[in-house]
Amino acid sequence: MFVFQLAAIEKETGEKQWRIKITHVQEERETLFESIEEAMNFMRQWQNKHR
């Protein structure tokens, strides 16, 4: 199971940048992406590996 969240990441300038954070619940792994397309590709690749 994957959990989607928005994460505010502060740059060195103190400016917040929003990223998509995906947590894979079973593996307790978190990964950040800049776009929903990148996040979806990550999940597809993970599913293909674990079939």
N, CA, C and O atoms as a Tripos MOL2 file, in Angstrom:
@<TRIPOS>MOLECULE
protein
  204   203    51     0     0
PROTEIN
NO_CHARGES

@<TRIPOS>ATOM
      1 N           0.8380   -1.1660    0.0000 N.3       1 MET1
      2 CA          0.0000    0.0000    0.0000 C.3       1 MET1
      3 C           0.8920    1.2430    0.0000 C.2       1 MET1
      4 O           1.9070    1.3030    0.6950 O.2       1 MET1
      5 N           0.4880    2.2190   -0.7910 N.am      2 PHE2
      6 CA          1.1920    3.4860   -0.8650 C.3       2 PHE2
      7 C           0.3440    4.5830   -0.2370 C.2       2 PHE2
      8 O          -0.8830    4.5600   -0.3350 O.2       2 PHE2
      9 N           1.0000    5.5420    0.4090 N.am      3 VAL3
     10 CA          0.3330    6.7100    0.9780 C.3       3 VAL3
     11 C           0.9240    7.9470    0.3060 C.2       3 VAL3
     12 O           2.1430    8.1120    0.2560 O.2       3 VAL3
     13 N           0.0430    8.8210   -0.2160 N.am      4 PHE4
     14 CA          0.4630   10.0740   -0.8450 C.3       4 PHE4
     15 C           0.3330   11.2100    0.1630 C.2       4 PHE4
     16 O          -0.6430   11.2740    0.9100 O.2       4 PHE4
     17 N           1.3200   12.1090    0.1830 N.am      5 GLN5
     18 CA          1.2540   13.3210    0.9890 C.3       5 GLN5
     19 C           1.9630   14.4330    0.2440 C.2       5 GLN5
     20 O           2.8100   14.1800   -0.6130 O.2       5 GLN5
     21 N           1.6110   15.6670    0.5750 N.am      6 LEU6
     22 CA          2.3840   16.8060    0.1000 C.3       6 LEU6
     23 C           3.3650   17.1730    1.2000 C.2       6 LEU6
     24 O           2.9970   17.2240    2.3730 O.2       6 LEU6
     25 N           4.6080   17.4290    0.8270 N.am      7 ALA7
     26 CA          5.6370   17.7620    1.8020 C.3       7 ALA7
     27 C           6.2610   19.0950    1.4330 C.2       7 ALA7
     28 O           6.6560   19.3020    0.2860 O.2       7 ALA7
     29 N           6.3530   19.9970    2.3930 N.am      8 ALA8
     30 CA          7.0020   21.2910    2.1870 C.3       8 ALA8
     31 C           8.4790   21.1340    2.5280 C.2       8 ALA8
     32 O           8.8370   20.8050    3.6590 O.2       8 ALA8
     33 N           9.3210   21.3710    1.5450 N.am      9 ILE9
     34 CA         10.7640   21.2560    1.7210 C.3       9 ILE9
     35 C          11.3450   22.6630    1.6810 C.2       9 ILE9
     36 O          11.0840   23.4150    0.7420 O.2       9 ILE9
     37 N          12.1310   23.0250    2.6940 N.am     10 GLU10
     38 CA         12.7360   24.3620    2.6940 C.3      10 GLU10
     39 C          14.0770   24.3210    1.9880 C.2      10 GLU10
     40 O          14.9330   23.4810    2.2630 O.2      10 GLU10
     41 N          14.2240   25.2530    1.0750 N.am     11 LYS11
     42 CA         15.5020   25.4020    0.3770 C.3      11 LYS11
     43 C          16.4530   26.2070    1.2590 C.2      11 LYS11
     44 O          16.0570   26.7170    2.3070 O.2      11 LYS11
     45 N          17.7010   26.3160    0.8290 N.am     12 GLU12
     46 CA         18.7020   27.0880    1.5750 C.3      12 GLU12
     47 C          18.2740   28.5430    1.7480 C.2      12 GLU12
     48 O          18.6920   29.2170    2.6900 O.2      12 GLU12
     49 N          17.4360   29.0170    0.8300 N.am     13 THR13
     50 CA         16.9770   30.4030    0.8890 C.3      13 THR13
     51 C          15.8350   30.5820    1.8800 C.2      13 THR13
     52 O          15.3910   31.7070    2.1070 O.2      13 THR13
     53 N          15.3530   29.4950    2.4740 N.am     14 GLY14
     54 CA         14.2200   29.5590    3.3890 C.3      14 GLY14
     55 C          12.8910   29.4760    2.6700 C.2      14 GLY14
     56 O          11.8370   29.5040    3.3050 O.2      14 GLY14
     57 N          12.9290   29.3730    1.3550 N.am     15 GLU15
     58 CA         11.7140   29.2660    0.5430 C.3      15 GLU15
     59 C          11.2010   27.8360    0.5750 C.2      15 GLU15
     60 O          11.9790   26.8890    0.4530 O.2      15 GLU15
     61 N           9.8970   27.6790    0.7390 N.am     16 LYS16
     62 CA          9.3220   26.3340    0.7550 C.3      16 LYS16
     63 C           9.0000   25.8820   -0.6630 C.2      16 LYS16
     64 O           8.4490   26.6380   -1.4640 O.2      16 LYS16
     65 N           9.3510   24.6450   -0.9530 N.am     17 GLN17
     66 CA          9.0470   24.0020   -2.2190 C.3      17 GLN17
     67 C           8.1960   22.7830   -1.8990 C.2      17 GLN17
     68 O           8.5390   22.0060   -1.0080 O.2      17 GLN17
     69 N           7.1050   22.6100   -2.6040 N.am     18 TRP18
     70 CA          6.2260   21.4700   -2.3480 C.3      18 TRP18
     71 C           6.6480   20.2740   -3.1800 C.2      18 TRP18
     72 O           6.9590   20.4020   -4.3640 O.2      18 TRP18
     73 N           6.6540   19.1160   -2.5480 N.am     19 ARG19
     74 CA          6.9910   17.8570   -3.2080 C.3      19 ARG19
     75 C           5.9130   16.8380   -2.8700 C.2      19 ARG19
     76 O           5.1800   16.9860   -1.8920 O.2      19 ARG19
     77 N           5.8300   15.8100   -3.6900 N.am     20 ILE20
     78 CA          4.9140   14.7080   -3.4470 C.3      20 ILE20
     79 C           5.7090   13.6370   -2.7050 C.2      20 ILE20
     80 O           6.7390   13.1670   -3.1890 O.2      20 ILE20
     81 N           5.2270   13.2610   -1.5390 N.am     21 LYS21
     82 CA          5.9010   12.2220   -0.7560 C.3      21 LYS21
     83 C           5.0610   10.9570   -0.8160 C.2      21 LYS21
     84 O           3.8720   10.9670   -0.4980 O.2      21 LYS21
     85 N           5.6960    9.8700   -1.2290 N.am     22 ILE22
     86 CA          5.0300    8.5710   -1.2670 C.3      22 ILE22
     87 C           5.6840    7.6920   -0.2130 C.2      22 ILE22
     88 O           6.9060    7.5550   -0.1670 O.2      22 ILE22
     89 N           4.8600    7.1070    0.6230 N.am     23 THR23
     90 CA          5.3410    6.1730    1.6310 C.3      23 THR23
     91 C           4.8260    4.7940    1.2760 C.2      23 THR23
     92 O           3.6250    4.5870    1.1040 O.2      23 THR23
     93 N           5.7500    3.8550    1.1680 N.am     24 HIS24
     94 CA          5.3550    2.4610    0.9560 C.3      24 HIS24
     95 C           5.2270    1.8630    2.3470 C.2      24 HIS24
     96 O           6.2290    1.6630    3.0330 O.2      24 HIS24
     97 N           4.0130    1.5800    2.7620 N.am     25 VAL25
     98 CA          3.7150    1.2240    4.1440 C.3      25 VAL25
     99 C           4.4260   -0.0530    4.5820 C.2      25 VAL25
    100 O           5.0230   -0.0760    5.6580 O.2      25 VAL25
    101 N           4.3780   -1.1070    3.7830 N.am     26 GLN26
    102 CA          4.9570   -2.3840    4.1790 C.3      26 GLN26
    103 C           6.4750   -2.2960    4.3600 C.2      26 GLN26
    104 O           7.0280   -2.9290    5.2590 O.2      26 GLN26
    105 N           7.1430   -1.5230    3.5200 N.am     27 GLU27
    106 CA          8.6060   -1.4130    3.5930 C.3      27 GLU27
    107 C           9.0520   -0.2230    4.4280 C.2      27 GLU27
    108 O          10.2510   -0.0470    4.6450 O.2      27 GLU27
    109 N           8.1190    0.6020    4.9030 N.am     28 GLU28
    110 CA          8.4280    1.8050    5.6610 C.3      28 GLU28
    111 C           9.4570    2.6660    4.9240 C.2      28 GLU28
    112 O          10.4380    3.1240    5.5100 O.2      28 GLU28
    113 N           9.2170    2.8730    3.6500 N.am     29 ARG29
    114 CA         10.1320    3.6290    2.7880 C.3      29 ARG29
    115 C           9.4340    4.8820    2.3080 C.2      29 ARG29
    116 O           8.2960    4.8190    1.8410 O.2      29 ARG29
    117 N          10.1060    6.0340    2.4180 N.am     30 GLU30
    118 CA          9.5550    7.2970    1.9250 C.3      30 GLU30
    119 C          10.4110    7.8120    0.7800 C.2      30 GLU30
    120 O          11.6380    7.7250    0.8260 O.2      30 GLU30
    121 N           9.7650    8.3460   -0.2430 N.am     31 THR31
    122 CA         10.4530    8.8870   -1.3990 C.3      31 THR31
    123 C           9.7670   10.1800   -1.8060 C.2      31 THR31
    124 O           8.5390   10.2620   -1.7740 O.2      31 THR31
    125 N          10.5440   11.2000   -2.1930 N.am     32 LEU32
    126 CA          9.9900   12.4910   -2.6180 C.3      32 LEU32
    127 C          10.1000   12.6440   -4.1280 C.2      32 LEU32
    128 O          11.0870   12.2270   -4.7350 O.2      32 LEU32
    129 N           9.0710   13.2500   -4.7290 N.am     33 PHE33
    130 CA          9.0350   13.4850   -6.1710 C.3      33 PHE33
    131 C           8.5870   14.9140   -6.4410 C.2      33 PHE33
    132 O           7.8380   15.5000   -5.6590 O.2      33 PHE33
    133 N           9.0510   15.4660   -7.5530 N.am     34 GLU34
    134 CA          8.6720   16.8220   -7.9330 C.3      34 GLU34
    135 C           7.3640   16.8760   -8.7000 C.2      34 GLU34
    136 O           6.7330   17.9310   -8.7670 O.2      34 GLU34
    137 N           6.9420   15.7550   -9.2820 N.am     35 SER35
    138 CA          5.7050   15.7680  -10.0690 C.3      35 SER35
    139 C           4.9060   14.4880   -9.8260 C.2      35 SER35
    140 O           5.4530   13.4680   -9.4080 O.2      35 SER35
    141 N           3.6180   14.5620  -10.0940 N.am     36 ILE36
    142 CA          2.7570   13.3920   -9.9480 C.3      36 ILE36
    143 C           3.1370   12.3160  -10.9620 C.2      36 ILE36
    144 O           2.9890   11.1250  -10.6880 O.2      36 ILE36
    145 N           3.6280   12.7310  -12.1350 N.am     37 GLU37
    146 CA          4.0500   11.7660  -13.1530 C.3      37 GLU37
    147 C           5.2170   10.9240  -12.6480 C.2      37 GLU37
    148 O           5.2350    9.7070  -12.8330 O.2      37 GLU37
    149 N           6.1990   11.5760  -12.0050 N.am     38 GLU38
    150 CA          7.3390   10.8420  -11.4600 C.3      38 GLU38
    151 C           6.8790    9.8760  -10.3710 C.2      38 GLU38
    152 O           7.3560    8.7440  -10.2950 O.2      38 GLU38
    153 N           5.9580   10.3240   -9.5380 N.am     39 ALA39
    154 CA          5.4370    9.4770   -8.4570 C.3      39 ALA39
    155 C           4.7110    8.2630   -9.0220 C.2      39 ALA39
    156 O           4.8920    7.1470   -8.5360 O.2      39 ALA39
    157 N           3.8940    8.4770  -10.0430 N.am     40 MET40
    158 CA          3.1550    7.3730  -10.6460 C.3      40 MET40
    159 C           4.1030    6.3760  -11.3130 C.2      40 MET40
    160 O           3.9000    5.1660  -11.2080 O.2      40 MET40
    161 N           5.1340    6.8720  -11.9960 N.am     41 ASN41
    162 CA          6.1280    5.9840  -12.6090 C.3      41 ASN41
    163 C           6.8320    5.1380  -11.5610 C.2      41 ASN41
    164 O           7.0660    3.9490  -11.7770 O.2      41 ASN41
    165 N           7.1710    5.7420  -10.4270 N.am     42 PHE42
    166 CA          7.8000    5.0060   -9.3360 C.3      42 PHE42
    167 C           6.9110    3.8640   -8.8740 C.2      42 PHE42
    168 O           7.3870    2.7410   -8.7050 O.2      42 PHE42
    169 N           5.6330    4.1300   -8.6670 N.am     43 MET43
    170 CA          4.7120    3.0980   -8.1920 C.3      43 MET43
    171 C           4.5270    1.9970   -9.2270 C.2      43 MET43
    172 O           4.4540    0.8220   -8.8670 O.2      43 MET43
    173 N           4.4490    2.3540  -10.5020 N.am     44 ARG44
    174 CA          4.3260    1.3310  -11.5540 C.3      44 ARG44
    175 C           5.5470    0.4270  -11.5840 C.2      44 ARG44
    176 O           5.4270   -0.7950  -11.6730 O.2      44 ARG44
    177 N           6.7260    1.0400  -11.5080 N.am     45 GLN45
    178 CA          7.9580    0.2490  -11.5230 C.3      45 GLN45
    179 C           8.0260   -0.6710  -10.3170 C.2      45 GLN45
    180 O           8.4480   -1.8210  -10.4420 O.2      45 GLN45
    181 N           7.6180   -0.1840   -9.1480 N.am     46 TRP46
    182 CA          7.6330   -1.0050   -7.9390 C.3      46 TRP46
    183 C           6.6800   -2.1900   -8.1040 C.2      46 TRP46
    184 O           7.0200   -3.3210   -7.7560 O.2      46 TRP46
    185 N           5.5000   -1.9260   -8.6310 N.am     47 GLN47
    186 CA          4.5270   -3.0010   -8.8230 C.3      47 GLN47
    187 C           5.0370   -4.0410   -9.8090 C.2      47 GLN47
    188 O           4.8560   -5.2390   -9.5910 O.2      47 GLN47
    189 N           5.6730   -3.6000  -10.8920 N.am     48 ASN48
    190 CA          6.1980   -4.5450  -11.8750 C.3      48 ASN48
    191 C           7.2850   -5.4420  -11.2850 C.2      48 ASN48
    192 O           7.3760   -6.6130  -11.6510 O.2      48 ASN48
    193 N           8.1110   -4.9130  -10.3770 N.am     49 LYS49
    194 CA          9.1590   -5.6920   -9.7410 C.3      49 LYS49
    195 C           8.6110   -6.7230   -8.7640 C.2      49 LYS49
    196 O           9.1990   -7.7890   -8.5810 O.2      49 LYS49
    197 N           7.4880   -6.4010   -8.1390 N.am     50 HIS50
    198 CA          6.9890   -7.2290   -7.0410 C.3      50 HIS50
    199 C           5.7470   -8.0370   -7.4030 C.2      50 HIS50
    200 O           4.9310   -8.3350   -6.5300 O.2      50 HIS50
    201 N           5.5980   -8.3820   -8.6340 N.am     51 ARG51
    202 CA          4.4730   -9.2310   -9.0600 C.3      51 ARG51
    203 C           4.8450  -10.6640   -8.9720 C.2      51 ARG51
    204 O           4.0320  -11.5330   -9.2880 O.2      51 ARG51
@<TRIPOS>BOND
     1     1     2 1
     2     2     3 1
     3     3     4 2
     4     3     5 am
     5     5     6 1
     6     6     7 1
     7     7     8 2
     8     7     9 am
     9     9    10 1
    10    10    11 1
    11    11    12 2
    12    11    13 am
    13    13    14 1
    14    14    15 1
    15    15    16 2
    16    15    17 am
    17    17    18 1
    18    18    19 1
    19    19    20 2
    20    19    21 am
    21    21    22 1
    22    22    23 1
    23    23    24 2
    24    23    25 am
    25    25    26 1
    26    26    27 1
    27    27    28 2
    28    27    29 am
    29    29    30 1
    30    30    31 1
    31    31    32 2
    32    31    33 am
    33    33    34 1
    34    34    35 1
    35    35    36 2
    36    35    37 am
    37    37    38 1
    38    38    39 1
    39    39    40 2
    40    39    41 am
    41    41    42 1
    42    42    43 1
    43    43    44 2
    44    43    45 am
    45    45    46 1
    46    46    47 1
    47    47    48 2
    48    47    49 am
    49    49    50 1
    50    50    51 1
    51    51    52 2
    52    51    53 am
    53    53    54 1
    54    54    55 1
    55    55    56 2
    56    55    57 am
    57    57    58 1
    58    58    59 1
    59    59    60 2
    60    59    61 am
    61    61    62 1
    62    62    63 1
    63    63    64 2
    64    63    65 am
    65    65    66 1
    66    66    67 1
    67    67    68 2
    68    67    69 am
    69    69    70 1
    70    70    71 1
    71    71    72 2
    72    71    73 am
    73    73    74 1
    74    74    75 1
    75    75    76 2
    76    75    77 am
    77    77    78 1
    78    78    79 1
    79    79    80 2
    80    79    81 am
    81    81    82 1
    82    82    83 1
    83    83    84 2
    84    83    85 am
    85    85    86 1
    86    86    87 1
    87    87    88 2
    88    87    89 am
    89    89    90 1
    90    90    91 1
    91    91    92 2
    92    91    93 am
    93    93    94 1
    94    94    95 1
    95    95    96 2
    96    95    97 am
    97    97    98 1
    98    98    99 1
    99    99   100 2
   100    99   101 am
   101   101   102 1
   102   102   103 1
   103   103   104 2
   104   103   105 am
   105   105   106 1
   106   106   107 1
   107   107   108 2
   108   107   109 am
   109   109   110 1
   110   110   111 1
   111   111   112 2
   112   111   113 am
   113   113   114 1
   114   114   115 1
   115   115   116 2
   116   115   117 am
   117   117   118 1
   118   118   119 1
   119   119   120 2
   120   119   121 am
   121   121   122 1
   122   122   123 1
   123   123   124 2
   124   123   125 am
   125   125   126 1
   126   126   127 1
   127   127   128 2
   128   127   129 am
   129   129   130 1
   130   130   131 1
   131   131   132 2
   132   131   133 am
   133   133   134 1
   134   134   135 1
   135   135   136 2
   136   135   137 am
   137   137   138 1
   138   138   139 1
   139   139   140 2
   140   139   141 am
   141   141   142 1
   142   142   143 1
   143   143   144 2
   144   143   145 am
   145   145   146 1
   146   146   147 1
   147   147   148 2
   148   147   149 am
   149   149   150 1
   150   150   151 1
   151   151   152 2
   152   151   153 am
   153   153   154 1
   154   154   155 1
   155   155   156 2
   156   155   157 am
   157   157   158 1
   158   158   159 1
   159   159   160 2
   160   159   161 am
   161   161   162 1
   162   162   163 1
   163   163   164 2
   164   163   165 am
   165   165   166 1
   166   166   167 1
   167   167   168 2
   168   167   169 am
   169   169   170 1
   170   170   171 1
   171   171   172 2
   172   171   173 am
   173   173   174 1
   174   174   175 1
   175   175   176 2
   176   175   177 am
   177   177   178 1
   178   178   179 1
   179   179   180 2
   180   179   181 am
   181   181   182 1
   182   182   183 1
   183   183   184 2
   184   183   185 am
   185   185   186 1
   186   186   187 1
   187   187   188 2
   188   187   189 am
   189   189   190 1
   190   190   191 1
   191   191   192 2
   192   191   193 am
   193   193   194 1
   194   194   195 1
   195   195   196 2
   196   195   197 am
   197   197   198 1
   198   198   199 1
   199   199   200 2
   200   199   201 am
   201   201   202 1
   202   202   203 1
   203   203   204 2
@<TRIPOS>SUBSTRUCTURE
     1 MET1         2 RESIDUE 1 A MET
     2 PHE2         6 RESIDUE 1 A PHE
     3 VAL3        10 RESIDUE 1 A VAL
     4 PHE4        14 RESIDUE 1 A PHE
     5 GLN5        18 RESIDUE 1 A GLN
     6 LEU6        22 RESIDUE 1 A LEU
     7 ALA7        26 RESIDUE 1 A ALA
     8 ALA8        30 RESIDUE 1 A ALA
     9 ILE9        34 RESIDUE 1 A ILE
    10 GLU10       38 RESIDUE 1 A GLU
    11 LYS11       42 RESIDUE 1 A LYS
    12 GLU12       46 RESIDUE 1 A GLU
    13 THR13       50 RESIDUE 1 A THR
    14 GLY14       54 RESIDUE 1 A GLY
    15 GLU15       58 RESIDUE 1 A GLU
    16 LYS16       62 RESIDUE 1 A LYS
    17 GLN17       66 RESIDUE 1 A GLN
    18 TRP18       70 RESIDUE 1 A TRP
    19 ARG19       74 RESIDUE 1 A ARG
    20 ILE20       78 RESIDUE 1 A ILE
    21 LYS21       82 RESIDUE 1 A LYS
    22 ILE22       86 RESIDUE 1 A ILE
    23 THR23       90 RESIDUE 1 A THR
    24 HIS24       94 RESIDUE 1 A HIS
    25 VAL25       98 RESIDUE 1 A VAL
    26 GLN26      102 RESIDUE 1 A GLN
    27 GLU27      106 RESIDUE 1 A GLU
    28 GLU28      110 RESIDUE 1 A GLU
    29 ARG29      114 RESIDUE 1 A ARG
    30 GLU30      118 RESIDUE 1 A GLU
    31 THR31      122 RESIDUE 1 A THR
    32 LEU32      126 RESIDUE 1 A LEU
    33 PHE33      130 RESIDUE 1 A PHE
    34 GLU34      134 RESIDUE 1 A GLU
    35 SER35      138 RESIDUE 1 A SER
    36 ILE36      142 RESIDUE 1 A ILE
    37 GLU37      146 RESIDUE 1 A GLU
    38 GLU38      150 RESIDUE 1 A GLU
    39 ALA39      154 RESIDUE 1 A ALA
    40 MET40      158 RESIDUE 1 A MET
    41 ASN41      162 RESIDUE 1 A ASN
    42 PHE42      166 RESIDUE 1 A PHE
    43 MET43      170 RESIDUE 1 A MET
    44 ARG44      174 RESIDUE 1 A ARG
    45 GLN45      178 RESIDUE 1 A GLN
    46 TRP46      182 RESIDUE 1 A TRP
    47 GLN47      186 RESIDUE 1 A GLN
    48 ASN48      190 RESIDUE 1 A ASN
    49 LYS49      194 RESIDUE 1 A LYS
    50 HIS50      198 RESIDUE 1 A HIS
    51 ARG51      202 RESIDUE 1 A ARG
